[in-house]
């Protein structure tokens, strides 16, 4: 699910498209659950689209046009929605899932998971982007990333498990000040309710995460969905057999990584190297 340019749908337009989906669905005599089954998506996806909380992406719009008596109306509406240049559509879809998730398991081998990044660390990442982006776009992206941290501090937070490479906390992006502030932030996050943090040590002779970073989310209707990233985009992984492979990989990664207490000890040791 890729986008040729960064974009975020106008909220009012998203609500209008959502109302159209609901109108066509009711006219076809289908419940949200029935339409979700026919379209091969989660019922929460249909509900979120109809409520205007999630963008209707082009591929799903075409599927719904085939299932409902729309005469191509949904695909046409999506194609002509006004856009605000902020974030890619595929990233927006992931963030919708992230906000609603009951549980999340996250493996990273190059950068800290987005939910654990400080504002300064995120800014350093975007400054290192190739090709370079404008200062205004950097600040927009940093603000979007920092806002996601609200998930960590909910009254009833989701269950969050993070495994990431030791190499990440050895790098010193933007210098010592950002580095030590990031370590302090990670140490505090390690004690948050519902958070499990594990570091994959360097020098291992076996490793289940060599295929790259990925995330497994549990949705409000207790379904598991995967998410993988590449250099030029990302992909939602809904297929149960593919998600099962990611779950197996993550289970192995947790056995290979330092446990949570050892991880806290490593962070404290690195902080003591000032």
URFEN-V224421 format. One line per field, one symbol per residue. ss: DSSP state (H for helix, E for strand, C for the rest). phi: phi as a letter, one per 20 degrees, with the letter a starting at -180 (. if undefined). burial: + if it has 9 or more other ideal C-beta (glycine too) atoms within 8 Angstrom, else -. A space follows every 50 residues. Layout:
ss: ???
phi: ???
burial: ???
This chain:
ss: CCCCCCCEECHHHHHHHHHHHHHHHHHCCCCHHHHHHHHCCCHHHHHHHH CCCCCCCHHHHHHHHHHCCCCCHHHHHHHCCCEECCCCHHHHHHHHHHHH CCEEEEEECCCCCHHHCCHHHHHHHHHCCCCCCCHHHHHHHHHHHHHHHH HHHCCCCCEEEEEEEHHHHCCCCCCHHHHHHHHHHHHHHCCCCCEEEEEE CCCCCCCCCCCCCEEEEECCCCCEEEEEEECCEEEEECCHHHHHHHHHHH HHHHHHCCCHHHHHHHHHHHHCCC
phi: .dcfbfbcfgffffffffffgffffffemdefffffffemcfffffffff emecfefgffgfffffedfdlnfffffffdffccfbcffffffffffffe febbccdcdccfggfdefgffffffffefcffdffffgfffffffffffg gfdfgcffecdccbffgfeefcgmnfffgfffffffffffdfgnddccde ffnfebaedffofaccddegemddcebcccfdrbbfdefgfffgffffgf gfgffeeffffffgffffffffeg
burial: +-+--+++++--++++++++++-++--+-+-+--++--+-++++++++++ -+-++++--++++++-++-+--+++-++--+----+++++++++++++-+ +-+++++++--++-++++-+++++++----------++++++-+++-+-- ++----+++++++++++++---++---++++++++++-++-+--+-++++ --------+--++++++++----+++++----++++++---++--++-++ -+++-+++-+-+++-+++-++---
